[in-house]
Amino acid sequence: MTKQIITAVDESNLDLFKEIIDSLDSNLCMVKIGSVSFNALGHEAVLYAASKGFDIFLDLKLHDIPNTVKKSIEGLVNLPIQMLTIHTSGGKQMMQAAMQALEGSNIKVFGVTALTSLSDADTNQIYKRDAADQVAAMLDLAEESGIDGVVCSPHELHLVAKRESLLSITPGIRLRDSDDDQSRVMTPKEAIDLGASYIVIGRPITASGNIKEALKEIHNSIQ
């Protein structure tokens, strides 16, 4: 079974982290471990999720000079992870250094194009162009660098669909209109229909009253 749902578990308390992992179904989703859990719990978070049969997306969004990113990834390569993230804005050499660090492994590298919390007003202030234009420029770099895929909002999926070499991970997934820190959002079914390889869903699952049922409902909605 292809698991397109990645459940984001952003928990700094180990007992609560384990409780959420134990409530999920490894047959229906992967698990995203980002900086919140990794900085607080370290390798233990990854090892616990792996021990429960989950494929793991380590979302640390590495962004530094090429040699530092390469050495950082070399320190992660022995963990039981399937995917990790870097920032495409680190440039072509940095992305190539990340790929070099993973030679001989099956770990896939995904480049973050523009954070889903950024509006067009934000990207114009930071990058002097709209979010779609920023993503398009980062897609060019990602293809030239030979990384496996990109992270983009659902509203830029049509741009990724034109790039056959790139997989896509799509955060900013919501079941309905929400009042939170994400700007460019869409429902799970809409994102999958637009070609998302994977969708990242956090709070709609982990903060629900019944984690198992919330995951199952979302899984069924995209079939």
N, C-alpha and C positions, 0 to 999 in steps of 0.2 A: 504494500500500500504506500503510495506517495504521500508524504506528510507535507502539506502546504501551509499548515498553521504553525506559527512559532509563538509560543506563549512567553511573554516577558515576565520574568520573576524578579522584581526589584525590591528585595527585602534584605535588610542588614542584620536582622536577628536570626540566628541559625535555626532555632526551634520553629519559628514561623516560616522560614525558607523551606525546611523539611516538610512542614505541614502542607504547604502549597504543592510542592513536588509530589507528595504522597496522594494528593487529591486529583492530580492530572493523570491522563492516560497516554502512555508512551506510544500506543498504536495510532493515536489521533493527532499528536503534535510533537514538535521539537520544543526545546526550552532555550530561551535567550537569557544569558547571564551577562549583565552589563556592569558598568563601573560601580553602581550602588552595592550590589552583592559581592562583586569580586574584590573591591577595596576593603570591605568589612570582613568578608569570610574567606577570601583567598581561594587557594586550590581546593579547599574542602567543599566549597559550593559545587564546583565542577565535578569533583569525584563522587559526591553524593548523588547528583542528578544522573551521572553516568551509571552508577551502581543500580539505579532504578530503571535502566534500559532506555534512557532518553538520548537522542542525538542532540548535540549542543552547539549553539551559535554563541560564540564568545564575542560580545559587542563592546570592545574597548575603544574603538575609533582612534587608533594610533595615528599620531600626527607629529612628526619630528624630522630631523635630518635623516637621510637615508640610512646611514650606518647605525644610528640609534634605533630606528624602527626595525632594522634587520636583526640586531642583537636582542631587542625586546621579543620579537617573534621566535627567535631561536630558544628563548627561555620558556616559551609556551608550547612549542611543537610537540612535546612529549605528553601533553595533557590529552585526555580523550575527547577532543573537540572535532567538529566537522567543518565549521565555518568561523571566520573571524573578520573584523572590520578595520579598515584604515580610512583616512580622509583623502579623497581624490585631490583636494586642493594642496596636498603635500607635494604634488608634482610627479612627473613621469619617472624620474630616477628613484624617488622614494617608493613608488608602487612596484617598480622592478626589483628593488632591494627586498621588498616584502615577499615577492614571488621566489626570489633566490633563497630566502630563509626557509621556504617550505618545499624546496626540491626534494623529491623522494617521499613526500607525504601525500595523503589524500585530502588535506585541508584546503578548502576553497577560500579565496580572498575576495571580499566585497568592499567596494569603495563608496563611502558616503558622499553624495553629490551636494545636496543642500538640506540642512536639517528641516524636518517637517514643522517645526515650531516657527519657522521664518515665513513671514508674509512677503508679498512683492515689495511693500514699502521697506521691509528689513533688508531684502537682498539688494534693492537699489541703493540703500545707504551703505551697505557693506561692500558689494561687488560692482555697483554702478550698472546693474542690469536686473531685469525681472527674474523670478525664480526659474521659469522655463528656459530662459537664455543661459542662466548659470548652469543648470543641469545639462543642457545640450553641450556646453563647452567642456564640462567634466566627463561627459560620455565620450567625447573625442579622445581625451587623455586616457580614459580607462581602456578604450580599445587599443590605443597605441602602446599601452603598457602591458597588455596581455593578461590583466587580472580576470577573474572568473565572472564577476558581476558587479552590480551597483545597488546601493540603497537609495531609493527615491520615494517621493510622495506618490500617492495614486494618481494625482493630476499630471504627473510627468511620464506615466507608464507608456503612453502612446509614442513617446520619444525613444524609449528603450526598445519597444517592439520592432523598431526599424534596424536595430543592431543585433544581428543574429548571434554574435559571439558572446553576448552578455546575458546572464541571468539577472533576475531582479528580486530584491527584498523590499517589501512595502510596509513601512509603519504608517501611523496616522489612520488606523482602522478603527471605526466606531460603529456601534450597532444602530445608533440614532444620533440626532443633534446633541452635542455635549458642550458644556461650558468648562473647558480646561485649557492646557497650554499648547494644544496642537492647532495649527492654522489650516493646513491643507489635508482634509480628511475625506473618507469615503467608507461605504459599508463593505464587509468582506466579499459578498457576491459581486458587487460592482468592480472591485479591484481584481478579483480572479478573472472576471469576464474581459477585463482590459488587458489581461496577459501577465499578471503578477506571477512569478515563480513561487514566491512565498509571501505570506502576509504575517505581520507582527501584531499581536493583540495582547495587551497587558491588563489594565484595570477592568475592562468589561468581563474578563474571565476571573482574574485573581481577587477582585473586590466584590464579586457577586455573592449572593447568599448561598449558592450551590455551585462550586467550581466544576464538578464533574458534569452537571447538567448544562451549564453555560458553554463549556467546551463542546459537548455533544451537539448542542443546538447550532452552534456556529459551523461545526464540521458538516452537519446535515444540510445547512443552508448553501454551502458552496459545491455540493455534489451535483 
